[in-house]
């Protein structure tokens, strides 16, 4: 059987703009956010991911919006075969450096979830930790998340609690522009079994953007067939 999993680009030119699949404006926005700081996130794996993955047998995992690679590196250390997706080439350069330093092999995909041409129904775990997925009328991002999960596999979606409500102190952020766990859950049919759907206190890392958020919404569902 042919293996159509995305392959890692060459290490000397890992994230050229020519290989990017997605909206250039979105890439530029996130490249700027990462370029403005030497390190944007804490460098530690997300607590909800660590908790929810503890009972799973390592297999193939898609890390959606991998950022600077903390989750991807942690998953690889646990024995997972990791494909990590990110729109920012700046973030991917940092993530790849962390993986090299750790002696780990990870596939890096530079692109948006909806446009990255990922193999469907191929991942035992699809992990999206606090993803900034843009909402579209056809629910493209939500459907792409579901489509990536293999039969028997798990979708794990974690977001900051309360972020889906209008933020009075942040006029630049409109929650209506983004995908939230409830929107993904609304697409589940009889092929899916919800295993966790709850709000819980967050294990917040020291430092890094988003450290002030105290509660998570955790959605974990298994694709039965």
N, C-alpha and C positions, 0 to 999 in steps of 0.2 A: 504494500500500500504506500502510495506517495505521501510524503510529509510536507504539508503546505503551510507549516508554521512560519511566521515571519522570521527572517534571519537577522542576526546582528550585522550592522554595517561595518565596513572596515574600520579598524581602530584609529587610523591616521586621519580619516575624514568621517567621523561617526554621525554627524548630524547636519549635513549640508542642507541648505535651504531647498535645493533641487529635489530632495527626497521627502520634503514635508507634505503631508496630506491634510489639508484643512484651510481655513480662512486665514490669510496672511495677517489681517488686522488683529485677530485673536492671538496669533503667535507673537506679534510685535508687542501687544499689551502685556502679555505674561513675561516675555523676555525683559521688558523694561522693569517690571516688578522685581524680578530676580536680580537684574543688574544693579538695581538701586541699593541692594544689600549684599554683603559678602556671604551671608547665610540667612535664608528666609525662615526656615523651619528649625525645630529643636534638634534634629538628627536622631531622634528616638522613634521606634515604631509606635504606631497608634495603639492605645490601650485596648480599645474595643476589638481591634484586629487580633491582638495577642490572646485575648480571652476567648474569642469565638473560634479561632483556628486550633486551639489546644486539643480539641476532640477529633480533628479531621486528619485523615491519612494524607501525607503529602502527595501531590500529583502535579498537574499543570495548572498554573495560576496566571491570571491576567490582573495586573495592578493598574487600575485606571486612574490617570492623573498622578503619576508616581512622584512628581516634584523632584526633590534632591535625593531621592532613592532610599530613605530610611526603611520604609516598609519592604521594598523589593530586596534590599540586602538582608533584612531580617528573615524574610521568607526563604531566600536562597540558603541561608545558614540552617534553616530547619529542614532542608532537603527538598524544597519545592523547585520545580522547573519553572522559572519565572520569565514571563513576558511583561515588560513595563512600558506603559504608554504615557506620553506627555506632549503637550503642545509647545512647550518652551524648550528651545535648543540649549539655552543657558542652563536651565535646570538639569537637562539630560547630561550635559558635559560634567556637571558636578556629580550627578548620580553615578555615571560611568566611572568617574575617578574613585568614588568610595568603593565601588565593586572591585575595581582593580586592586586597590589597597588591601581589600579583604581576600583577594584571590578567588573571587567568585565569578561565574559566568551567568550573565543575564542578557536576554534579548531586549534591545531598546527599539521602540517604535516611535518615531517623531510624527505625530499627527493627532487629529481629533478623533474621538471614539467613532463617530458616525461615518468618517471618511477614510479610516485606516485600512480597510479591506482585510480585517482580521478573519481568520477561519471560523466559521459558525459552528456552534455546538461542540466546541473543542476544549473548553477549560473546565477542570474539576472545581475550580474556585474562581469567581470573578469578584474582586475586592475593589470597592470605590469608597475611599475614605475622604469625607468632606469634599466631594467633587464639585467643581464649578461647571456643571453641564448646562448649556443654554437650552431653554425651552423652545420648541418649534410646534407649529400646528399639527404636524403629523407624528409628534412624539418620537422623533428619530433617535434621540439619545436613550430614552427609556427602552425602546425596542432593541437597540443595539446591545444594551446591557443584557437583556433577556436572551437574545440570540446567541451570545457568546458562551453561555453556560451549557456544558455537556449534560446529557441525560444522567441523572444521579448526582450531578454537581450542585454546588451551592453558590448563590448570589449573596454577598454581604455588602450592604449599603449603610454607611454611617454618616450622619450629619449633625451639625450643631442644633440643639433644640431651640425653637423659637425664631430661627432665622427665616422661616417661611412667612413670618408676619412682617408688615411694614415697619421699617426702622426709622423712628422719628429723628434720630441724631445722625443719619447718614443719607443725605439726599441723593448721592451718587449710586446707591445700591437699591435696586428694585427687586424684591423677591419674586415678583411675577415673571422675571426674565429667566429664572433658573428652575432646574428639575429638583424636586424634593422626594423623599422616600415614599410619601403617600401617593405620588403620581405613578411611581413604578409599581407599587402594590395594587393600584387600580387596574393594571393590565394583567394581573395573574389570572389564569384560567385553571381548569382542572388538572393541568399538567404540573402545577406548582403546589407545594405544601409550605406554608409559613411556619417556621420553627421559632423565630423570635421576632417580636414587633413591640418595642417598648422604649420608654424614655428612662435613662439611668444616669447617675452621677458619672461624670467623665474623669478618667485618670489623666489629669493634665500634665504634660511635660513641663520642665523648667525652660522658660524662654521660648522664643519662636513666635511667629504670627499665630493668632488664634488661641494663645494660651489662656486668655481671660474667659473663654467659654467654659461653663461649669457642668453642663448636661449634654448628653448625646441622645439622639434618636437612632436606634439600632434596628435594622431590618435584615433578617437572615431567612432566606427561603431556599428550598431544595427543588430542583427540577426532577420530577418523578419519571418522566419519559419524554 
